[in-house]
Amino acid sequence: MKFGSIIRTFIAFLYLGLYHWMYLIYVNPAFEYAHYNYIDRLPIWYVFAYLVALIPLLAYSDDLAPANYGATLLYVLCYAPAQLTMLFMWTGSGVELASVMLLLAGSMLVIFFFSRHTRIENSHNISVSTSPLQIPYEDIVLNPTARLLMLGSTLVGAFIVIFLNWGHMRLVGFEDVYDLRFDAQDRALGGIFGYITLWLSICFIPYYAALGVIGKRKLPLFFSIALSIVVYMTNGAKSTLMLPFVVLVCGWLFVKGKDFMLRLTLAICAALTFFAIFEPPGSEIFKSILLVRTLATGGWNLTTYHDFFSANSYTYYTHVGIVNFLTGAYPYGSLSLGQMIGLTYSGTEMANFNANFWATDGLAAMGLVGIVPATLAVAAVMHTINAVSRPFPSRLIALWLTGFWMALLNAPLSTSLLSGGGLIVIFLLAFSRPLSRCHGSTSTQYMTADDAKIART
């Protein structure tokens, strides 16, 4: 094992220990009413949980592939803490618990493997990386048609959202956000208008934030922040309000050098340590967002989805809209998967506990065995993202997809692709070509990235 891998594993182990500690002193005492339970185990179980949480790092590759950025977010924000959270909460048999943990470990190994950049052979039989060209961002000009399409769609989407929500729009503090959401429910947008709000939130906002971060340009970054405030004023979505800042922080961690995994894990360790030692005024909301809404919820969802759907009907993928449209076999009527969990654990269908693809496309769809096809589908999407993003600046595409990666932590793959803008990004990358300024020339001539690759070889 290389020295860098040893350091990365050690920091991940430290991260798991800090999360374990914070669950004991904060998450369980403060949120036990929300079923964040803690069941003490024999020491061997803790050793096992830490091992399965760390094993996928054997397949981790430190490169700038867009999908590798997404897989890193998936590991740090969901997979690793979820292994411990399941251990703390699980009330079923030990065999089932061990089976789920091992299947998830295998799944994370596969996702890390397929999230890497692949390699191809050129006409001279020289192996060359298909990673994005080593051309400075400032010399990259994205396809003008694609850029105009994004800008036009963003402006039209923002106008529609403001026009349809003008009556109740207001800027509120986090403590009053549920009052705004209650008002927004009466004007809930369906159909294409609902998708416009989601695309604006999850796809367009991170696009401009990524442009600002990678290009070190204030205007696109401020534009993304303004858009996030507009959406927040309509529906109280805290995740949307914070998304430009998430892109900003992740961009700094991802751009400053190699080993995004190490940098991200260290940053979260620092945050956990800070919250463990200090309690400045107003920090409670951010503490709960990080520890509960971000880190603990993945394992909570996996546990509750397993318990509920093991005792009730599996969906066999009828929770996917097109499958249910063709079969009409969805077993829970008009209630979504998250609403069924909300009804069971909170007593109301108004509570919608959306969950990651392992819980929805895996456990809810087919039980333990469902984790396998869910993993293969996500791996295929990650491979596709790397393939279509080859001619483009890798870090820009990775950050642009931040909203999609975050959606994948809280929704089925199909929903993340459609509502989370994943298909929009893949489509635009597949059918647009970047233009790159020729190096070594003072002229304004441009050539395609493919031509630049030929010139380099």
Summary of the structure (lengths in Angstrom):
residues: 457
radius of gyration: 22.2
end to end distance: 32.6
largest distance: 70.1
contacts: 1508
relative contact order: 0.14
helix: 71%
strand: 3%
